[in-house]
């Protein structure tokens, strides 16, 4: 059943709120609570053990169903707006994972190359020109790249 079909049924049914008359002389009945009295909606055979079903039916009256359908419509509209605004940044989870794996592999490969060239220049850093035994200069881009900083 679609939401439109459910809405059509709810709009055609006796309006709510409904109440389960379990603790009254009308035990086993669901009635509409209105200013005009209590119109009969449904009955349950006497001594039936489906009291929880009747509580649910009474709580899920047409006005409640319409209220929930309105919320579904609102949320679906919000999803549509977000999807259109962020369509270029939204990717399938599999694609995101594969991209991340590729990026990490490339980063690790680059890091390995940087590490190899770090002190190969006779014990001098090719970027900051500091000696191996002194460490890198505080603003050395090679040292920042090796640490994974930008």
MODELLER restraints for C-alpha pairs under 7 A, 6 or more apart:
rsr = mdl.restraints
at = mdl.atoms
rsr.add(forms.Gaussian(group=physical.xy_distance, feature=features.Distance(at['CA:3:A'], at['CA:69:A']), mean=6.93, stdev=0.5))
rsr.add(forms.Gaussian(group=physical.xy_distance, feature=features.Distance(at['CA:7:A'], at['CA:66:A']), mean=6.19, stdev=0.5))
rsr.add(forms.Gaussian(group=physical.xy_distance, feature=features.Distance(at['CA:10:A'], at['CA:62:A']), mean=4.53, stdev=0.5))
rsr.add(forms.Gaussian(group=physical.xy_distance, feature=features.Distance(at['CA:10:A'], at['CA:65:A']), mean=6.62, stdev=0.5))
rsr.add(forms.Gaussian(group=physical.xy_distance, feature=features.Distance(at['CA:10:A'], at['CA:66:A']), mean=6.65, stdev=0.5))
rsr.add(forms.Gaussian(group=physical.xy_distance, feature=features.Distance(at['CA:11:A'], at['CA:62:A']), mean=6.71, stdev=0.5))
rsr.add(forms.Gaussian(group=physical.xy_distance, feature=features.Distance(at['CA:13:A'], at['CA:62:A']), mean=6.52, stdev=0.5))
rsr.add(forms.Gaussian(group=physical.xy_distance, feature=features.Distance(at['CA:15:A'], at['CA:62:A']), mean=5.80, stdev=0.5))
rsr.add(forms.Gaussian(group=physical.xy_distance, feature=features.Distance(at['CA:15:A'], at['CA:63:A']), mean=6.30, stdev=0.5))
rsr.add(forms.Gaussian(group=physical.xy_distance, feature=features.Distance(at['CA:16:A'], at['CA:32:A']), mean=5.98, stdev=0.5))
rsr.add(forms.Gaussian(group=physical.xy_distance, feature=features.Distance(at['CA:16:A'], at['CA:61:A']), mean=5.33, stdev=0.5))
rsr.add(forms.Gaussian(group=physical.xy_distance, feature=features.Distance(at['CA:16:A'], at['CA:62:A']), mean=5.94, stdev=0.5))
rsr.add(forms.Gaussian(group=physical.xy_distance, feature=features.Distance(at['CA:16:A'], at['CA:63:A']), mean=5.66, stdev=0.5))
rsr.add(forms.Gaussian(group=physical.xy_distance, feature=features.Distance(at['CA:17:A'], at['CA:32:A']), mean=6.02, stdev=0.5))
rsr.add(forms.Gaussian(group=physical.xy_distance, feature=features.Distance(at['CA:17:A'], at['CA:33:A']), mean=5.85, stdev=0.5))
rsr.add(forms.Gaussian(group=physical.xy_distance, feature=features.Distance(at['CA:17:A'], at['CA:61:A']), mean=6.06, stdev=0.5))
rsr.add(forms.Gaussian(group=physical.xy_distance, feature=features.Distance(at['CA:18:A'], at['CA:30:A']), mean=6.54, stdev=0.5))
rsr.add(forms.Gaussian(group=physical.xy_distance, feature=features.Distance(at['CA:18:A'], at['CA:31:A']), mean=5.50, stdev=0.5))
rsr.add(forms.Gaussian(group=physical.xy_distance, feature=features.Distance(at['CA:18:A'], at['CA:32:A']), mean=4.35, stdev=0.5))
rsr.add(forms.Gaussian(group=physical.xy_distance, feature=features.Distance(at['CA:18:A'], at['CA:33:A']), mean=5.65, stdev=0.5))
rsr.add(forms.Gaussian(group=physical.xy_distance, feature=features.Distance(at['CA:18:A'], at['CA:58:A']), mean=4.94, stdev=0.5))
rsr.add(forms.Gaussian(group=physical.xy_distance, feature=features.Distance(at['CA:18:A'], at['CA:59:A']), mean=6.77, stdev=0.5))
rsr.add(forms.Gaussian(group=physical.xy_distance, feature=features.Distance(at['CA:18:A'], at['CA:61:A']), mean=5.97, stdev=0.5))
rsr.add(forms.Gaussian(group=physical.xy_distance, feature=features.Distance(at['CA:19:A'], at['CA:30:A']), mean=5.54, stdev=0.5))
rsr.add(forms.Gaussian(group=physical.xy_distance, feature=features.Distance(at['CA:19:A'], at['CA:31:A']), mean=5.49, stdev=0.5))
rsr.add(forms.Gaussian(group=physical.xy_distance, feature=features.Distance(at['CA:19:A'], at['CA:32:A']), mean=6.32, stdev=0.5))
rsr.add(forms.Gaussian(group=physical.xy_distance, feature=features.Distance(at['CA:19:A'], at['CA:33:A']), mean=6.56, stdev=0.5))
rsr.add(forms.Gaussian(group=physical.xy_distance, feature=features.Distance(at['CA:19:A'], at['CA:58:A']), mean=5.09, stdev=0.5))
rsr.add(forms.Gaussian(group=physical.xy_distance, feature=features.Distance(at['CA:20:A'], at['CA:29:A']), mean=6.18, stdev=0.5))
rsr.add(forms.Gaussian(group=physical.xy_distance, feature=features.Distance(at['CA:20:A'], at['CA:30:A']), mean=4.62, stdev=0.5))
rsr.add(forms.Gaussian(group=physical.xy_distance, feature=features.Distance(at['CA:20:A'], at['CA:31:A']), mean=6.64, stdev=0.5))
rsr.add(forms.Gaussian(group=physical.xy_distance, feature=features.Distance(at['CA:20:A'], at['CA:54:A']), mean=6.41, stdev=0.5))
rsr.add(forms.Gaussian(group=physical.xy_distance, feature=features.Distance(at['CA:20:A'], at['CA:55:A']), mean=6.01, stdev=0.5))
rsr.add(forms.Gaussian(group=physical.xy_distance, feature=features.Distance(at['CA:20:A'], at['CA:58:A']), mean=5.76, stdev=0.5))
rsr.add(forms.Gaussian(group=physical.xy_distance, feature=features.Distance(at['CA:21:A'], at['CA:27:A']), mean=5.15, stdev=0.5))
rsr.add(forms.Gaussian(group=physical.xy_distance, feature=features.Distance(at['CA:21:A'], at['CA:28:A']), mean=6.52, stdev=0.5))
rsr.add(forms.Gaussian(group=physical.xy_distance, feature=features.Distance(at['CA:21:A'], at['CA:29:A']), mean=5.55, stdev=0.5))
rsr.add(forms.Gaussian(group=physical.xy_distance, feature=features.Distance(at['CA:21:A'], at['CA:30:A']), mean=5.95, stdev=0.5))
rsr.add(forms.Gaussian(group=physical.xy_distance, feature=features.Distance(at['CA:22:A'], at['CA:28:A']), mean=5.87, stdev=0.5))
rsr.add(forms.Gaussian(group=physical.xy_distance, feature=features.Distance(at['CA:28:A'], at['CA:43:A']), mean=5.52, stdev=0.5))
rsr.add(forms.Gaussian(group=physical.xy_distance, feature=features.Distance(at['CA:28:A'], at['CA:44:A']), mean=4.71, stdev=0.5))
rsr.add(forms.Gaussian(group=physical.xy_distance, feature=features.Distance(at['CA:28:A'], at['CA:45:A']), mean=6.66, stdev=0.5))
rsr.add(forms.Gaussian(group=physical.xy_distance, feature=features.Distance(at['CA:28:A'], at['CA:46:A']), mean=6.41, stdev=0.5))
rsr.add(forms.Gaussian(group=physical.xy_distance, feature=features.Distance(at['CA:29:A'], at['CA:42:A']), mean=5.66, stdev=0.5))
rsr.add(forms.Gaussian(group=physical.xy_distance, feature=features.Distance(at['CA:29:A'], at['CA:43:A']), mean=4.32, stdev=0.5))
rsr.add(forms.Gaussian(group=physical.xy_distance, feature=features.Distance(at['CA:29:A'], at['CA:44:A']), mean=6.09, stdev=0.5))
rsr.add(forms.Gaussian(group=physical.xy_distance, feature=features.Distance(at['CA:30:A'], at['CA:40:A']), mean=6.25, stdev=0.5))
rsr.add(forms.Gaussian(group=physical.xy_distance, feature=features.Distance(at['CA:30:A'], at['CA:41:A']), mean=5.35, stdev=0.5))
rsr.add(forms.Gaussian(group=physical.xy_distance, feature=features.Distance(at['CA:30:A'], at['CA:42:A']), mean=5.11, stdev=0.5))
rsr.add(forms.Gaussian(group=physical.xy_distance, feature=features.Distance(at['CA:30:A'], at['CA:43:A']), mean=6.28, stdev=0.5))
rsr.add(forms.Gaussian(group=physical.xy_distance, feature=features.Distance(at['CA:30:A'], at['CA:58:A']), mean=6.37, stdev=0.5))
rsr.add(forms.Gaussian(group=physical.xy_distance, feature=features.Distance(at['CA:31:A'], at['CA:38:A']), mean=5.33, stdev=0.5))
rsr.add(forms.Gaussian(group=physical.xy_distance, feature=features.Distance(at['CA:31:A'], at['CA:39:A']), mean=5.21, stdev=0.5))
rsr.add(forms.Gaussian(group=physical.xy_distance, feature=features.Distance(at['CA:31:A'], at['CA:40:A']), mean=4.44, stdev=0.5))
rsr.add(forms.Gaussian(group=physical.xy_distance, feature=features.Distance(at['CA:31:A'], at['CA:41:A']), mean=5.01, stdev=0.5))
rsr.add(forms.Gaussian(group=physical.xy_distance, feature=features.Distance(at['CA:32:A'], at['CA:38:A']), mean=5.11, stdev=0.5))
rsr.add(forms.Gaussian(group=physical.xy_distance, feature=features.Distance(at['CA:32:A'], at['CA:39:A']), mean=5.00, stdev=0.5))
rsr.add(forms.Gaussian(group=physical.xy_distance, feature=features.Distance(at['CA:32:A'], at['CA:40:A']), mean=6.44, stdev=0.5))
rsr.add(forms.Gaussian(group=physical.xy_distance, feature=features.Distance(at['CA:32:A'], at['CA:41:A']), mean=6.52, stdev=0.5))
rsr.add(forms.Gaussian(group=physical.xy_distance, feature=features.Distance(at['CA:111:A'], at['CA:146:A']), mean=5.91, stdev=0.5))
rsr.add(forms.Gaussian(group=physical.xy_distance, feature=features.Distance(at['CA:114:A'], at['CA:146:A']), mean=6.98, stdev=0.5))
rsr.add(forms.Gaussian(group=physical.xy_distance, feature=features.Distance(at['CA:118:A'], at['CA:125:A']), mean=5.47, stdev=0.5))
rsr.add(forms.Gaussian(group=physical.xy_distance, feature=features.Distance(at['CA:118:A'], at['CA:126:A']), mean=6.77, stdev=0.5))
rsr.add(forms.Gaussian(group=physical.xy_distance, feature=features.Distance(at['CA:119:A'], at['CA:125:A']), mean=5.39, stdev=0.5))
rsr.add(forms.Gaussian(group=physical.xy_distance, feature=features.Distance(at['CA:119:A'], at['CA:132:A']), mean=6.39, stdev=0.5))
rsr.add(forms.Gaussian(group=physical.xy_distance, feature=features.Distance(at['CA:123:A'], at['CA:131:A']), mean=5.78, stdev=0.5))
rsr.add(forms.Gaussian(group=physical.xy_distance, feature=features.Distance(at['CA:123:A'], at['CA:132:A']), mean=5.16, stdev=0.5))
rsr.add(forms.Gaussian(group=physical.xy_distance, feature=features.Distance(at['CA:124:A'], at['CA:130:A']), mean=5.59, stdev=0.5))
rsr.add(forms.Gaussian(group=physical.xy_distance, feature=features.Distance(at['CA:124:A'], at['CA:131:A']), mean=4.56, stdev=0.5))
rsr.add(forms.Gaussian(group=physical.xy_distance, feature=features.Distance(at['CA:124:A'], at['CA:132:A']), mean=5.78, stdev=0.5))
rsr.add(forms.Gaussian(group=physical.xy_distance, feature=features.Distance(at['CA:125:A'], at['CA:131:A']), mean=6.47, stdev=0.5))
rsr.add(forms.Gaussian(group=physical.xy_distance, feature=features.Distance(at['CA:125:A'], at['CA:132:A']), mean=6.96, stdev=0.5))
rsr.add(forms.Gaussian(group=physical.xy_distance, feature=features.Distance(at['CA:127:A'], at['CA:140:A']), mean=6.62, stdev=0.5))
rsr.add(forms.Gaussian(group=physical.xy_distance, feature=features.Distance(at['CA:127:A'], at['CA:142:A']), mean=6.38, stdev=0.5))
rsr.add(forms.Gaussian(group=physical.xy_distance, feature=features.Distance(at['CA:128:A'], at['CA:136:A']), mean=6.60, stdev=0.5))
rsr.add(forms.Gaussian(group=physical.xy_distance, feature=features.Distance(at['CA:128:A'], at['CA:137:A']), mean=6.05, stdev=0.5))
rsr.add(forms.Gaussian(group=physical.xy_distance, feature=features.Distance(at['CA:128:A'], at['CA:140:A']), mean=5.41, stdev=0.5))
rsr.add(forms.Gaussian(group=physical.xy_distance, feature=features.Distance(at['CA:130:A'], at['CA:136:A']), mean=5.73, stdev=0.5))
rsr.add(forms.Gaussian(group=physical.xy_distance, feature=features.Distance(at['CA:130:A'], at['CA:137:A']), mean=6.55, stdev=0.5))
rsr.add(forms.Gaussian(group=physical.xy_distance, feature=features.Distance(at['CA:136:A'], at['CA:143:A']), mean=6.47, stdev=0.5))
rsr.add(forms.Gaussian(group=physical.xy_distance, feature=features.Distance(at['CA:144:A'], at['CA:150:A']), mean=6.70, stdev=0.5))
